[in-house]
Amino acid sequence: MILAPLSTEKAIRLMESENKLVFLCEKQDTKTSIKEDLEKQFGVKIVSVNTLIGPDAKKKAYVTFAEDSPAIDLATKLELM
């Protein structure tokens, strides 16, 4: 389950340069479940999902979108921009 999108400087830079968004998610979420949840919830195409558990014990998902699903459009829909 996706908890929230992140809008840090690094996340904004990734969105503009690599068509990626960063989300906080629950620790038990898998890459497949994150991908399916986002595709179903927002109707976007996802190329890959990379996850990271940081030193603060929070799990982040770095989601790369397909060329025909710009990350900036989803960020606007989520009111990050």
N, C-alpha and C positions, 0 to 999 in steps of 0.2 A: 504494500500500500504506500503510495506516494504521500509524504507529509507536507512538503512545501518546496517551491522552487527557490533557488538561491540567486541573489542579484549582487554579488560582489564584483569588484573590478575585474578579477580574473574570469569570472563567469561571463561577464559582458564581452570581454575580449575574445573568449572562446566562441561565443555566439556569433560575433561579427566575422572572425577569421576562419573558423572551422565548422560552422553550422551546428554547434553543440549547445545544449542547455544542461545545467546542473540542478539536481533535485536531492533533497533530503528524503531518505526512506527508512523503513524499519529494518532492523538487523536481520530478521529472518527472511526478508525478500530475496528472491533469486533474480538473476539477470533476465531470465525468461518471463518471470511474473511481472517485472517492472516494464518490460517491452510490451507485453500483452495489455497491461493496464493502461499505459499511455496511448497505445494505438486505439483501444476501445473507447477510452474517455475523450480523446481529442480528435480522432480520425486522421492521424498523421502516419507517415511511413518512417520507420526507424531502421537505420543501417546496423548500428551496434550499441551495446550498453557496456560500460566499464564501471565497476564499483570499487569503492575505497572506504575502509574504516579508518578514520583519523585518530589522532592521539586523544581527542575529546570523546572518543567512543561513539561517534555518530557516523552513520553510513551515508555516503554520497554516491549518487549515480550520475555518471557523465554520459549523456545520451546524444548520439550522433544521428542527425536526421538525414533523410534522402534529399536529393537535389530538388525534387518537386514539392518538398515540405520545408520551407525556410523556417529556421528556428526563431527568427525575428518576428514572424507572424504569430507564432504561439506565445512568444514573450509579450507581445502587444495584447493578445487575448487574455493572458494571465495578469496584465497590468504591471509588468516588470519595467516597461519602458514608458 
